[in-house]
């Protein structure tokens, strides 16, 4: 958001007025160890203390009064020390009640005049202030009363009054030592206040501001700081994107005969949405610069087929392709699915994962290095240092939020600037996508293939008889059933139904030949055998943990049962539900719960579209948790809210456009901005050089 005078780089925070060694330790608990971290420790809320009333006007609620101390009474009982400070004005008197604050008797005395803010309560037939904020009248300008005051998220031992004073002193100390990274011409064009004024008014709003504007973070000063978060990240992405486009990549030719062959192998025609996404991907492949594209689509929208067609075009140009997926089960599923699509095309497909038998693993790595595999599907094993490709030209990363930025970059580094396609089944709002993935181009598959029936979703609250009846019904029709549990085994600490216990119970009812168990602790060959038996063999019921959350494709599966569904997030539930409804049979998703009312489960019953569900999920959990910003390398936002502030994304893009029109990339006016972006996204800048 700003740069500090270089002289403050190693400045010890304890030497700011009012901090000292003790407060420095308390601030460290909130990860505040520098002037900059303190200035950007923003309020979580505000209180309006501008109206000072008389004691005679008080009722229960939040108030600010000015009154004089009449008497101080310490009550010494077996319980906590209670101090009543009796205050009065021309309209009456009332007590301020404090517990275990012995220092009160030392710092206050009769006849002191106080400004008092806090909650008025009623008990034992009287009104009283319960542990209010206070300060003596006489200061030139109060920062705790008679104004809109900030409310901070605090640690034990730190009061709001003290925190406000610390922040105020730090602002006073640093306000003239801040360098605004946004050039003056751009600030003027977009009506932005200077960064130092914005910081001051974020912490201490102007007296005449509308409180509704302040509390909703809508003042011009607050918006400047929120905009900065979005702008800086997008500006960084823009620099990265330009840097990538300047590098020489692979200019693939569109091999029509090869594409015609794969089209002929598909059991259906591409949807318009798939065809449009593929057209954008192939157009990127023809360009000289490396492709860096995000393919977004709901569960079952057909992303894998689109990526396969692009990979076949790369193979037809003489290059190897790699598809990286997060789990062994998903790798196996993709391998089988792709194998069916490429039969007779003369394409060699490989599969690799870390738990393969050593002989098989060594043979697979040899074939990758010698170019015997055209397409290789694998887990994290793909980017291990011992894996070398002969001629890697195209990389597909499925379920991209499961991989950290380091892992993605290591995979890309296996080739010489290969084209990159990352895929996500987590639909996200465009404003957030532009912010989190601003270095990428976007393709969206926004329609599901025709013929897919809507999956009926229902909740069951502790009704095992009804649940077993449904399972019997689907098995009786020759259909298959998923039963998903959140844990593998029961533990004393977590009282949840376990997959192992559920498996045992279902085996007692339906027999061991009918029910299979799948979980992450099983060895890979055993997992593969179970999945094959469920997909192609005699198993009718698969009891599993969330290892089957993504990628499993069994058209005969018509019932998804999620046990203890209240323990799952919306995104997980939507992914699990997407495992059924892929065949001709009418499908159901049963959310079995130990909680009678649950907001997430109600969302699942009401909505089937992934974009609708993601909107609800963002509101419930926030974008950082859902999109894995920690893994992506993107610093968490302190202020930006994807719903409240989405229009600022477009403002940031317009600012960047203006900057590019007015200034050269390395202009003197952009020196501070470029330095700030490089410092703030130092790790990101390092990884961008790999592309």
Secondary structure, 3 states (H helix, E strand, C coil): CEEECHHHCCCCHHHCCCCHHHHHHHHHCCCCCCHHHHHCCCCCEEEECCCEECHHHCCCEEEEEEEEEEEEEEECCCCCCEEEEEEEECCEEEEEEEECCCCHHHHCCCCCEEEEEEEEEEECCEEEEECCEEEECCCCCCCCCCCEEEECCCCCCCCHHHHHHHHHHHHHHHCCCEEECCCHHHHHHHCCCCHHHHHHHHHCCCCCCCHHHHHCCCCHHHHHHHHHHHHHHHHHHHHHHHHHHHCCCCCCCCCHHHHHHHHHHCCCCCCHHHHHHHHHHHHHHHCCCCCEEEEEECCCCCHHHHHHHHHHHHHHCCCEEEEECCCHHHHHHHHHHHHHHCCCCCCCEEEECCCCCHHHHHHHHHHHHCCCCCEEEECHHHHCCCCCCCCEEEEEEECHHHCCHHHHHHHHCCCCCCEEEEEECCCCCHHHHHHHCCCCEEEEECCCCCCCCCCEEEEEECCHHHHHHHHHHHHHCCCEEEEECCECCCCCCCCCCEHHHHHHHHHHHHCCCCEEEECCCCCHHHHHHHHHHHHHCCCCEEEECHHHCCCCCCCCEEEEEECCHHHCCHHHHHHHHCCCCCCCCCCEEEEEECCCCCHHHHHHHHCCCHHHHHHHHHHHHCHHHHHCHHHHCCCCCCCCCCCCCHHHHHHHHHHHHHHHHHCCCCCHHHHHHHHHHHHHCHHHHHHHCCC
